[in-house]
Amino acid sequence: MAERYSSTDLDRWTSDGAVLMPRFFAEAEIAPVLEDFETLFADGYPHARAAADPQSGETVRMPPREQFQHTRMMPFDCSPALNLLALHPALIAFARAALKTEDVRLYQSISWAKFTGQADFDQPFHMDYYNHTLTAIGDEARQRTVNFSIYATDVSDAHGSIRYVTRGEGDKICGSLRPGMPDVSQQEALRGIERSGAGPSGTVLAYSSDIYHRASNLTAPEGRRYVLFASYKAAMNDAVDFVAWPSSVPREWSRLYSADANPWRHFFEHGSPEQLACLNIPPPGNPFWTETTLARTQARWPQWDATPWRQAMTRRA
Ligand SMILES: [Fe+2]
């Protein structure tokens, strides 16, 4: 297929901290992902709930918990399609270019379903990094994060499109100290210049976690919005994190210890060495791999095709 993104998109990411890339993924690529969303959130369609009053008063109104009701952390109980989407080679390539390093890690992958009437989805402008690091996001490319918002449905403004401002615009209104939660008057000013992240299914918005953005409400009748969030960082950036992949597992022991029932099997059965490396699984040729570790990992994931790892080990011997 045609190029998914251009050097102009990368330049925009560098200068603005955000870039919207319509139809990054083709319809045929999104179709099985959409099916996975329907599987995961089949019971998500809502009992109607009244929307809250719009922002008013002296304090910033925080989003209700119901907003986050239909969020799931990877791995997902569905087909490989949604599971492997966050690790698509084109996303890895974009993250490498944006972070100016070949060695990148996926540190978050969350599927999020929203339905009209399920909750009041309006959010105040905020930055995401307050729960990605305990300090601040560094200024060098390699210290940043790339957060992908991947649309599995058409997302119009009536389907709760994300609203955002560029890094420069945000700094102008809120100052270079970049408070994670701007005050009421700053919120108002940001809303005055906000951009819409609306786009057809397959669109990808790449944004840095120090970009002001907010979710908006779904108003389309019987509307639904399925989005996958995937976040990358440089491999050596220990200051940024969100989830430890080995602890994102089924709670039931019968599934955790079953190669057939543990959803991480999707990654071993379908992931390339390059994709698995983004989850901290050592690549072929890494000294971690010995006859013993390879045999033990193979025993744990019998369907894993370990050929590239075995070949690299043979070459090293
Ligand atoms: Fe956010």
Residues whose N, C-alpha, C, O or C-beta is under 5 A from the ligand:
A	BS01	LIG	D128
